[in-house]
Amino acid sequence: MKKIFIVLEPEELVKLQDILLEHDTEEAWNFLQFTLWPKIKKEISCLDGRK
């Protein structure tokens, strides 16, 4: 299993923290889907040798 480290911008980190504290499921899903997942997907591609 590979470990992936995601670098978040300060405003992304604050937004994630706020979402987690408020337990807003829909907002959390949107943030994960549109902000974090593209970063994870890009990192996985780089680890697999793709850009």
C-alpha positions as CSV (number, residue, x, y, z in Angstrom):
1,M,0.0,0.0,0.0
2,K,1.3,3.4,-1.0
3,K,1.0,6.4,1.3
4,I,-0.1,9.6,-0.3
5,F,0.5,13.0,1.2
6,I,-1.8,15.8,0.0
7,V,-0.7,19.4,0.3
8,L,-3.6,21.6,1.1
9,E,-3.6,25.3,0.7
10,P,-4.3,27.2,4.0
11,E,-7.8,28.2,2.9
12,E,-8.6,24.5,2.0
13,L,-7.4,23.3,5.4
14,V,-9.6,25.9,7.2
15,K,-12.6,25.0,5.0
16,L,-12.1,21.3,5.7
17,Q,-11.8,22.0,9.4
18,D,-15.1,24.0,9.4
19,I,-16.9,21.3,7.4
20,L,-15.8,18.6,9.8
21,L,-16.8,20.6,12.9
22,E,-20.2,21.5,11.4
23,H,-20.9,17.9,10.2
24,D,-22.4,19.2,6.9
25,T,-22.5,16.0,4.9
26,E,-23.4,17.6,1.5
27,E,-20.8,20.3,1.8
28,A,-18.2,17.8,3.0
29,W,-19.0,15.5,0.0
30,N,-18.7,18.4,-2.5
31,F,-15.4,19.5,-1.0
32,L,-14.0,16.0,-1.1
33,Q,-15.3,15.4,-4.7
34,F,-14.2,18.7,-6.3
35,T,-11.3,19.9,-4.2
36,L,-9.5,16.9,-2.5
37,W,-10.1,14.1,-5.0
38,P,-8.5,15.9,-8.0
39,K,-5.4,16.4,-5.8
40,I,-5.4,12.7,-4.8
41,K,-6.0,11.5,-8.3
42,K,-3.1,13.7,-9.6
43,E,-0.8,12.4,-6.9
44,I,-1.6,8.8,-7.7
45,S,-0.9,9.4,-11.4
46,C,2.5,10.8,-10.5
47,L,3.3,7.8,-8.3
48,D,2.4,5.5,-11.2
49,G,4.7,7.4,-13.5
50,R,2.0,9.4,-15.3
51,K,1.7,13.2,-15.3
